[in-house]
Amino acid sequence: MAAAALAGAATSSRAQAPDPLGGAGLYADVIRYADFGDHRPATEPDHQTSRWLESELKRAGFKAHLSPWPTQQFHIRHQSVAVGGKAYDSFPLWWPNPTGPEPLRGPLRLDDGRASLDGFVALVPVDRVPGTSLRAGGEPACRIVDAAGRGALGVILVTRDPADEVVALNAMAGLSRLPVPVQCVGGRDEAALHAQALQGDAAEVLIDGVYDYAARGYEVIGEIGQGPETVVVSTPSSGWLACAGERGPGVAIWLALARWAAANPRGHRWVFVASSGHEMESIGIRHFVALAAPPAKQVKTWLHLGAGIATYAYDFGPGGPVRRPEASPARRLMTNTQALAPRLARHFAPLGLRALVGDEPGGEMILMARQGYPVWGFAGGSAFHHMRSDTPERITGPELLEPVARATAAALEEILVA
């Protein structure tokens, strides 16, 4: 009788165990991730995020640890932009050239690419660049360098985007500071700043902070299961701001798949890695691929959970942003393995996703592909990519997260038995 009762209790306990792929749990993890604050690499919120992910892997039964990598980082104390006494929402461009505790001051002048900017703060409007990176040799970088060469004290960079908000751009290649202080402002302020530049209104640019040349970020690495073949599941874990849509869905689905795999390793060795440093030339995942990743010949498949996996589509018009019920068309499903395309289609076509096949798929998957790994996964953007409005309640929800998590798990199941 007692044995029967115990068996019934065990059955009841299993029945009541939370579903790791359920939408409510996924969304709770997105909120938890966003609540750490701005996830800039090698900062305390970033470290807290990494420690949280490590602890969740251990709780699921993984052998997990933090693997540090060295870098420099700039820690902001105060930053602002004001023109004619009016304050504007802003975010410094990396790697910042700090002003110190006092702002630089000078009249604002629209940069026409020709006139002297000696003694002026230059107003430089640019369209949002692909991948939200400041690419060396690209238009924004060249215009900043050119403006500094013509005497600009600093630059106010207008980042044009349909959302009209400030876009935080990824750091330019290398660790060199920009030639002058550069602050980004949103497209919504372009008209007002243009008018003030024509009048030569007084501008103030403040970037006060300190460089830490002994900073470090982390990869979270967890292993579970045994077998002749390895499955790698990776996700970036850092970002400039709260990054609920940019990083939240990838982190949440990464955790869900870790719990799902731990319950049944399926005769494989699983390696889960969450890497900080994407915004700084993907320094974390580069470190992992170079020093800690299993050899390509041992890897059955590598799943990468990049940006914008499950976010709402938005319409932008005179009345402001309007959320649509469907997922953003900016997300992309990609692979470097043609044989995976029909398998992925079976599971993701119902979500409106078709696998794009190429030798160098997007985002960080390029790194894996170049090393010969069979990789597939997601990379993309969202309506508020790299913006302060990228918050849980605006950008995602259980009803978007769960179908992607279930399709991903089902696709993994099929790939592993092939």
N, C-alpha and C positions, 0 to 999 in steps of 0.2 A: 504493500500500500504506500509506504513511504517512498519506495523507488519510483512508483508511478507518479506520485505527487511531484517528486524532483524532476522527472522527465517532463511532466506537464509544465512545470515552472521554467525549465530550460527552453522548451518550445515557445512558451509565451514570451520569454526574454528575447529570443531570436526574432520573433514576429514584431516585437516592439523596437528592435534596433533601428536607428535612423538610417534612412536611405542616403548614401553619400552623394548620389546624383540628383537628389530632389532639389527643386528650385528654391525652397525656403532656406535650406542650409547653404546653398550656393550664394544667395543674396546676402545672408548674414555674414559670410566670409568677405564679400565685397565691402560691406559696411565696416567690418573690423579692419580691413586693409586701409580703407580711406581714412579711418579715424586716427591712424598714426600720424597724419599730417602730411606736410610736403616731403616727398620721398627722394629728395636730392641725394645722389650717390655719396657715400662716405660721410653722412651726417648722422646725428643721433636717431631721428625718426627712421632712417634707412636701416640703421643697425637694429633698432627695435623690431622692425619688420622682419629682418633676417632671423633674429632670435625667436620670434613667434613662429615662423615657418619651420625652423629646426625643431621647436618643441612639438608642433603638430605632427611632424613626421615621426618623432620618437613615440608620441602617444599612439600613433597608428601601428607601431611595432617595427619601424625602421631603425637601422643603425645609421645615425645621422650626425653630421658635424658641420661646423663653419670653416670654410677655407678662405683665409684673408688674401687680399692682393693690395699692393701699395699704389698710391697715387697722390696727387695734390688736390686740395679742394679749397674753394673760397667760401667763407661763412659770412653771410650778410648780417650786419647789425641794423642798419637803416638804409632804405633806398626810396627815392621819390623823384618825381618830375613836376615842375611847376613853370608855367609861362604866363607872364602878366598877372601874377598872383593867383592864377587858377591851377589847382592840382589836377593831375591826370594819372589814371591807373597805369602802372608801369611794371616792367620786370627787366633786370639787367641781362645783357648778352654775355655769354660765357666764351672765353675766360675774361672776367671783368678787369678793367683797368680802374682801380678804385680812386675816388676823389678824396678820401679821408673824411673826417667828421663834418667838414664844411663843403657845401655844394660848389661846383664850378658855376660861374655866372658869365653870361654873355648874351648879346642880342640874338634872336632866332632868325635864321636865314634859310629859305628854301634852296636846296642844292640843285642847281641846274646842270651840274657836271662840268662847268667851265669857269665860273667866276671865282675870285678869291674868297676864301672863307676865314681869312686871318682874323682872329678875335671873335668869331661867331660860333654859335652852336648850330650845327647843320640839321635841317629837317630832311630826312631821306625816306620817301615812301617806296616800299617794295611789295610785290606780290608774295604770298605765302610760298615758301620754297618746298619742293618735294621732300617728303620725309621729315619736314620741320627741322632740317639741319642747315647750319651755316656752312656751306661747302666752299672750301678754298677754291678760288677761281670762278665761283658763281657770282651772279650780279650783286647780291647784298654784300658779300665780303669785299668785292672789288670796289664797290661804291664807298664803303666805310674806309678802306685804305686810301682811296683817292681823295675823299673829303679830308682825312687827316693830313694828307700830303699837301693840300691846299690851305692848310692852316687852321682847320676846325678845332675848337677847344674840346668838343664832344659831339656826339651824334644822338638825335632822337629818331629812332627807326620805326616807321609806321608799318606794322605787319597787316597787310590787307588779307581779309578772310571773310567768307559769307557770314560768319557769326559776329564779325566786327569787334571781337575782343582781342586783348593782348595775347599773342602767341609766343610762348617760351620756346626759343629755338635751341636745338642741340649744339653742343660745343664744337667749335671748329677743330679740325685735325691738329694734333699736337697739344702741348701744354703752354704755349706762349700766350701772354696777355694781348688783348686787343690794343691797337696803337693809341686809342683815346677812350674815355668812358663812353659806353653805348647803352642806352636804355630803349627798350621796346615799348611802344604804345599801340593801342588798338585802332582798327580802321574807323571805328565810330567817332574818333577824335580827329580824323585827318582834316576835315573841312575847317574846324575851329582853329587847328594849329596852322593850317595853310594861311588863313586870314591873319593870324597873329604874326606869322613870318613875314608877310607882305608889309606889316607895320613895324617890324623890327622889335617886337615886344621882348622884354627881358626874360631870359630863360634860366632856370636853375636845374641842374642835374646832380643828384646825390647818389653815390654808391659807396657806402661806408661799411667796411668789413675787414676781415683778416684772412690771409692765406695760411693754410696748414699744409706744409710740405711733407709731413709725415702721416698723412691721412691714410685710411684704409677702408675698403669695402669688403663685402663677403659674397661668396657663393655658398648657398646651402646645398649640401650634398647628402642624399640619403640612399641607402641600399637595402633591398629585401629580396628574398627568394634565391634559389639556386637553379642552375641549368646551363647547358652548353651555349645558349644564346642569350644576349642581353637586350633589354628594351630600355631606351633612354627617353625620359620625358623632361622637357626643359621649359622654363618661362623666365622672362625678365621680371625683376621685382622692384625696380626703381623708377623714378620719374621726377619731373620738376615740381609738380604740385600734388594734389590729392589723387589724381589719376584713376578715379573710380571706373571709368569706361575704358581708358587706355590700358591699364594694368589689372584692374579688379577682376574682370571675368577670367583672364588667363590664370591669375593666382588662385581664384576660387576653384576653377575646373582642375587645375594642377593638384590642389589639395584633395579634391573629390576623387580624382583618379588614383592618387596615392592610397587613400583609404579603401577604394575599390580593389586595387591590386593587392593590398596587404591581406584582404580577406581571402584571396585566392591567387597566388602568384603564377598559377598556370604553367608550372614547370620552367619558368624563365627567371633569370636574374634581372631585377628592375633597378635602374639608377634614376633618381629624381634630382634635378638640379635647378635651383632658382638663383639667378645671377643679377646682382646690382651692376650699375655702370653702363647700361645701354646708351645713355645720353652723352657719354664720354667715349665715343668710338667703340661701344660694346666691350669695354675692357674686361668685364667679369667673365662673360662667356668665352672670350678669346683666351683668357687665362685657363679656363676649364678645358677647352678643346686642346690647348697646347700641352697641358701638364697632367690632367686628371681623367680625361675621357677614355673609355675603353677603346681598344683598337677597332677600326671600322669593320674588319673581317669577323669580329665577334658580335656585331650589333645586328639584330634582326630588323629593327626599325627604330627610328628616332622621331618622336613627336615633339613639335615645338609649338607652344601656346603663346603667340605674340600679341600684338596690340589689337584692340577693337573687336574682339571676338563676338560679343553679344551686346550691342548698343542700339538704341532707338535711332531711326531716321528722323530728321528734322527738316521742316521747310523754313526758309528765312525770307521775310518780307518786311514791308514798312511797319507792320504791327509787332515785329519782333519774332523770335523763334517759336514755331508751333510743332509740337511733337506728333509724330505719326505712329501708328500702332505696329508697323513692321520694323524689321532690323535694318540697320544702316547698310546701304549698298557699298560702303567703303571697305568692308571687310573682304579678305581674300583667303581662299583655301589653295595651297600650293604644294607641289612636290617635285622632286628631281627624278622620280621613278615612274616611268610610263606604266608599268604593270600595276601600280596602285590606283591609277585613274578610275577603272571600272569599279573597284571595290569601294573607293571613296564616294563614287557617284551613287551607289546603292543606298548609302546612309545619309549623304548630305544633299542630294538633289531635292528631297522634300523640303529642305530649308532654303532652297533657292541658290545653293552653292554648287559650282562646278570647279573641279580641281584644275588649276593652271599648271601645266607641266613644262619644265624648263631646266636646263643644266644648272642655272643659278637662280633658285626661287628667291623671293624677297626677304627683306629683313635679315635677322641673324641666321636664317637658314642658309644663306650664302656661305657662311663659314663652314657649316657641316658638309654641304655639298662639295665644297672644294677639297675636303679631306676624304671624300669617298663614302660618306655615310648615306644610307638610304633614308631620306628625311621627308617629312610631310608636316603640314600644320598651317597655322594662321599668321597673317600679318596684315595690317591695314590701319585705318584711322577711324575717326568718329566725328560727330558734329562739333564737339568741344575738345578735340584732340589738343593737348598741351595748353589748355586754358583753365582758368579758375572755376569755370562753370561745369567742369567735368566731375560732377558729384553724383552719389548713388541715386538719389531720388529723381534726378533729371535724365540719367543716361542709360540705366538698365533696370532689370527686374527679374523676378523668378521665372516669369513666362518666357523670357528670352534666353535665360541661362540654361534652364533644364533641357530643352531640346538639343542644344549644342553639346552639352555634357553627355547625354545619352547617345547621340549619334557618334560622338568621338569614342566612347567606350565600345560601342558596337563595331565600329570600324577597326579598333584595336583587336577585338576578339577575332574578327575575320582574318586580319593580317597575321596574327600569331599562329593560326592553324593552317595557313596556306603553305 
